[in-house]
Amino acid sequence: MSSSREAKRLLIIGGVAAGMSAASRARRLDPDLEIVAYERTGYVSYGSCGLPYLIAGVVREAADLVARTPEQFARQGIETRTNHEVTAIDTSNKTVEVKDLTEGSEFSTGYDKLVIATGGSPIRPPMPGIKLEGVFVLRTVEDGIAVNRFLAEERPRRAVIIGSGYIGVEVAEAFVQRGLQTTMLDMLPQVLDNFDADIAQLMQSELERNGVIVSVDDTAQGIEGDTAGRVRAVVSARGRYEADLVLIGAGVAAESLLAQEAGIRLGTKGAIAVDEGMRTNVPGVYAAGDCAETYHLLLKGPSYVPLGSTANKQGRVAGTNAGGGEGTFGGVVGTAITKAFELGVGVTGLTEKAAVQLGRAARSVSIEHGSRAHYYPGPGPIRVKLVWDPADGMLLGAQIAGPVAEAKRIDVLATALHHGLTIEDLQRLDLSYAPPFSPVWDPILVAANVAAKN
C-alpha cells in the first residue's frame, strides 16, 4: 500500500469538474482528511467547454482553460497526480489499481471513501478510417492542443464535422474563423437534436449563412485516407466530402466501465446509478459528473445530462458527503445554451418533441419580438417558444433563439421550471425594463400572454 490506512483517506478518480469540486468541498469540511486525485490526462480542473474557443483563437493558450493547477491544489492539501489512470477498483478491500502513464509502473493504494468522476467518453462511430491521421475528437486539453497543432503544421483547407450537437456547432464556427471550408454531417433529421425542429432550423440557417455546408439525415459511412494514412474524404449516405481534417462530434457516453467491473450498479444510458447524495450502491463510494446519472425534475426520475454545470454541482454534493457533511443534489431541468456566429440558442425543460415522445399532453407557442425598445439601436428580435400542459397551465419547457447575449433569457424560464410556475404565473412576473435591455413587454411576457390565449 502506498499510504497508511490509519488516517482517513479520500481517493478521487478523475480530476476535472466533478472530481476537483468534490476534492475542494471535502477539504473545506475536513481539514485533516487525506485527499488524493488521480487524473489520466496531463491537466486538472480545466474548462473543456472552452475547447472550441481555443481552436477559434478566442482563448489564446491552452493553459488559459485551467482554473487551478496541481501546485495550487497542493497548497490546499489536495494531492493531484496527473497522467495516472485507475485501472481497477476493489470495493471489498477498498483499494484501487493505478497505472503511472509516464513511467509505466503500476501500484495499489487504499481508500476510506471514493469518488468516481471519470467523466464521459467521446462517441466514436464504428466506421472505416476512424484512426486515420487528421481525425480528431474534442474532449481534453490535449485534444484541443492536437487540433491546433494540426491546423498550424498541416494547414488543412477542408474540414468535415460528424455530428451537429453543441461541440459540432461550436467547432463549425471555429473552423470557419480559421479559414476552413467546413461541412457538417448528421444522421439525425436536424442539427441540435435536443431542440425542436423550428428552433434548430434557425441554427442551421445561421451556419449556412456563414458558409457551413450542412447535410442532415445523412449518415457518415466511412473515412477515406491516402497511402500515407492521412484523411482525404468522408463518405456518407448522400455523397463524398473531401476533407483534410475530420472532427467527430457525435456526443458523449458515460465512462462507467471501471465502476461496472467493480460491481457498482449502472442506471440510465449506462451512467452510474446514484441517489440524491451522489451515493452509489456500494457504501462509501460516490459518483459525480458525466459518468453519473442525474435526477430530472420534470421527468421525475433519473436522466443523463452531461454538462459542466451539472458536473460541478454533483461534485460538490459528493465531496460534501465524502467529507462528513450532508448534501443533496436538487436535480436538473435540462437547461443548456450555445452559439454559432451571431445566433445564440437556449433550451430548458421538455421540448414539444420530447413531450410528445413521452406521451404527455402539451401545447406550444412560438413568438418573435424585439429584444430592446423599438427606438433603441442594437440586437434584433428574438424567438421565444413555450411548451406547457393544457390541463393545468404548468410550464413544461422553453427555447430561445436570437442575438447571442439575448439567449441568456432562458435562465428566467429555467427558474420558472424549478419552481413549478404556470403560464399565468409567467404573465405576472415583474421583469426589468429599460430601453437598452428590453421593450416594455419583455419577449418572455409576450410569449406568456400569447400562450394564455391558446
C-alpha positions, 0 to 999 in steps of 0.5 A, a space after each residue: 500500500 502506498 499510504 497508511 490506512 490509519 488516517 482517513 483517506 479520500 481517493 478521487 478518480 478523475 480530476 476535472 469538474 466533478 472530481 476537483 469540486 468534490 476534492 475542494 468541498 471535502 477539504 473545506 469540511 475536513 481539514 485533516 482528511 487525506 485527499 488524493 486525485 488521480 487524473 489520466 490526462 496531463 491537466 486538472 480542473 480545466 474548462 473543456 467547454 472552452 475547447 472550441 474557443 481555443 481552436 477559434 483563437 478566442 482563448 489564446 493558450 491552452 493553459 488559459 482553460 485551467 482554473 487551478 493547477 496541481 501546485 495550487 491544489 497542493 497548497 490546499 492539501 489536495 494531492 493531484 497526480 496527473 497522467 495516472 489512470 485507475 485501472 481497477 477498483 476493489 470495493 471489498 478491500 477498498 483499494 484501487 489499481 493505478 497505472 503511472 502513464 509516464 513511467 509505466 509502473 503500476 501500484 495499489 493504494 487504499 481508500 476510506 471513501 471514493 469518488 468516481 468522476 471519470 467523466 464521459 467518453 467521446 462517441 466514436 462511430 464504428 466506421 472505416 478510417 476512424 484512426 486515420 491521421 487528421 481525425 480528431 475528437 474534442 474532449 481534453 486539453 490535449 485534444 484541443 492542443 492536437 487540433 491546433 497543432 494540426 491546423 498550424 503544421 498541416 494547414 488543412 483547407 477542408 474540414 468535415 464535422 460528424 455530428 451537429 450537437 453543441 461541440 459540432 456547432 461550436 467547432 463549425 464556427 471555429 473552423 470557419 474563423 480559421 479559414 476552413 471550408 467546413 461541412 457538417 454531417 448528421 444522421 439525425 433529421 436536424 442539427 441540435 437534436 435536443 431542440 425542436 425542429 423550428 428552433 434548430 432550423 434557425 441554427 442551421 440557417 445561421 451556419 449556412 449563412 456563414 458558409 457551413 455546408 450542412 447535410 442532415 439525415 445523412 449518415 457518415 459511412 466511412 473515412 477515406 485516407 491516402 497511402 500515407 494514412 492521412 484523411 482525404 474524404 468522408 463518405 456518407 449516405 448522400 455523397 463524398 466530402 473531401 476533407 483534410 481534417 475530420 472532427 467527430 462530434 457525435 456526443 458523449 457516453 458515460 465512462 462507467 466501465 471501471 465502476 461496472 467491473 467493480 460491481 457498482 450498479 449502472 442506471 440510465 444510458 449506462 451512467 452510474 446509478 446514484 441517489 440524491 447524495 451522489 451515493 452509489 450502491 456500494 457504501 462509501 463510494 460516490 459518483 459525480 459528473 458525466 459518468 453519473 446519472 442525474 435526477 430530472 425534475 420534470 421527468 421525475 426520475 433519473 436522466 443523463 445530462 452531461 454538462 459542466 454545470 451539472 458536473 460541478 454541482 454533483 461534485 460538490 454534493 459528493 465531496 460534501 458527503 465524502 467529507 462528513 457533511 450532508 448534501 443533496 443534489 436538487 436535480 436538473 431541468 435540462 437547461 443548456 445554451 450555445 452559439 454559432 456566429 451571431 445566433 445564440 440558442 437556449 433550451 430548458 425543460 421538455 421540448 414539444 418533441 420530447 413531450 410528445 415522445 413521452 406521451 404527455 399532453 402539451 401545447 406550444 407557442 412560438 413568438 418573435 419580438 424585439 429584444 430592446 425598445 423599438 427606438 433603441 439601436 442594437 440586437 434584433 428580435 428574438 424567438 421565444 417558444 413555450 411548451 406547457 400542459 393544457 390541463 393545468 397551465 404548468 410550464 413544461 419547457 422553453 427555447 430561445 433563439 436570437 442575438 447571442 447575449 439575448 439567449 441568456 433569457 432562458 435562465 428566467 424560464 429555467 427558474 420558472 421550471 424549478 419552481 413549478 410556475 404556470 403560464 399565468 404565473 409567467 404573465 405576472 412576473 415583474 421583469 426589468 425594463 429599460 430601453 437598452 435591455 428590453 421593450 416594455 413587454 419583455 419577449 418572455 411576457 409576450 410569449 406568456 400572454 400569447 400562450 394564455 390565449 391558446 
